[in-house]
Amino acid sequence: MSRKKYDDKFKMRVVKEYETGGISCYKLGIKYNVDAKCVRSWCRLYKEFGIVAFTDNHANINYSAEFKTQVVNSYLEGGKTYQAVALAYGIFAPTTVRQWVMQYNMQVQKSNECYDDGNLWIDFSTFSAKVDEKEIMFTPMEFKTLKLLVNNADKVLTRQVLLEKLWDMDENYVDEHTLTTLISRIRNKIENGDFTYIKTIYGMGYMWLDGDKT
């Protein structure tokens, strides 16, 4: 592989193709004659710092409230990552999108903290739950995972989006194995053979079904 110095425009082009095209670092390395380790490094830089990682010629932009709302809605409704939204709206740093989303979540007054379908009852405000009138215990992370699924009922939440949102909640790293274990434990506690709550969408993620009878 070539070891030449690559300009910022070239790096950004490769990163955008990685973010939007679903192509692996290895395949991009072959396509552009670049060491895959370089591609991986550029993607990590973009994830952490955004476009500013590749250029010093950027302007300090004051985004309007309307623009911020549009960006936040795109993230919340579209099932996209911070990186994808930042690329779509030309925002320098994905962390900016994350900050706006967190600010929005802090401002939103949640009027309904309970879930009840007659079989499963959950009060997210008191961290209590029952299945068929029997009390069950969840860990804090299991409650957070449940709330994400319940609040997005009948929508596919990709594993990547779930990992990102769970990480945001308590600033602790959540990996693929941890997520798989969380989903398995939750299922064991709430699905007794008569009701199905979490559907696996293979190759994508999970969907909350509101207690479909099996």
Buried (B, 14 or more C-beta within 10 A) or exposed (E): EEEEEBEBEBBBEBBBBBBEEEBEBEBBBEEBEBEBEBBBEBBEBBBEBBBBBBEEEEEEEEEEEEBBEEBBEBBBEEBBBBBBBBBBBEBBBBBBBBEBBEEBBEEEEEEEEEBEEEBBBBEBEEEBBBBEEEEBEBEEBBBBBBBBBBBBEEEBBBBBBBBBBBEBBEEEEBEEEBBEEBBEBBBEBBBEEEBBBBBEEEEBBBBBBEBEEE
